[in-house]
Structures are given as C-alpha cells and as structure tokens.
Amino acid sequence: MGAASPPKATFPLPPYESEITAFEDTQRRPLPASFEELLALRSEEPPTDETIANDPDLTIEDLKSPSRME
C-alpha cells in the first residue's frame, strides 16, 4: 500500500459579487520566468496616471481579510 496523501488545504472563497460574471485580461502582460525578468518588465511599464490615482470620485476602502486581521 502507498502512503496516504496529505490533506488538501481549503481556502475560503471571496465574497460573492453578483455583478462580476467574468474576468478578462486586458493588459496582456507576459508571465515572467524569474524575479529579475519581473523587475525588467515592471521597469518598462508607464508610470501611474495621476488623474486616475487622484480621482475624487473613487473611494478606496481598506477591507480586513482574515489573513490581515491584527
């Protein structure tokens, strides 16, 4: 008989959002093969658009997840 396999970890599902029906990759970024390649790809990205980052109509909420609870 073979050794029993270890139990699989289960992860809680994120909150269900009925308006989200599909995800689409619109940025089409290549997957880096190494950390160095990731750094090189990130350095080629344009800087953050400040008009978006400072949009007064956007609300940023700091939500606590179980892994971030203090």
N, C-alpha and C positions, 0 to 999 in steps of 0.2 A: 504494500500500500504506500502511496505517496504521502508526503507531508501535507497537512491541511493548509490551505492558502489563508493568509491573514485576512481579517475582516476588512471590507472596503469602507473607506471614510465616506460619510454622507455630509453634504453641505446644505444649509438652509437655502431655499430659493429666495430670490429678491422679491420685494413686494410686487404684486401683480398690477400692471398698469394697462387698463383695457384699451387705451388709445394706441399703445405700441403694439403693432401687429407684425412688424418685420424690421430687421436691421439691414442696412445696406452700407457697404464700404465705399464711401465716396472719395476718400483720399488716395486710395490705391498706393499705399506705401509698400515698398518691398520689405520682406521679413529679413532682418539682419541675421547673419550666421554667427556673429560674435559680438561682444560688448564694444570692441573697437569699431566694428562696422556700424553699430547703432550710433555711437558718438559721431562718426563721419556723416551718417545720414541726417542726424539731428542738426549738425552744423550747417547743412545745406538748406534747411528749411527757412522760409522767410520769417522775420520777426513777428511777434504778436501784433495784430491790428489794434491799436489803442482805441479806435472808435467802437470796436466791439467790446474790448475789455472794460471800457468805462461807460458802457451804455446804461443810462439811468433807468431804463425800462426793464432791465434784467434784475432779478432778485436772486441772490446767492444764499442758500441755506446750508448751514453746517449740520448735517444729519449724523447722528451717532449710530454706528453699526455695532453689533455685539463684539466684533474684534477690536473696535476702537474705544470701547467703554473704559472709563477710568475709575 
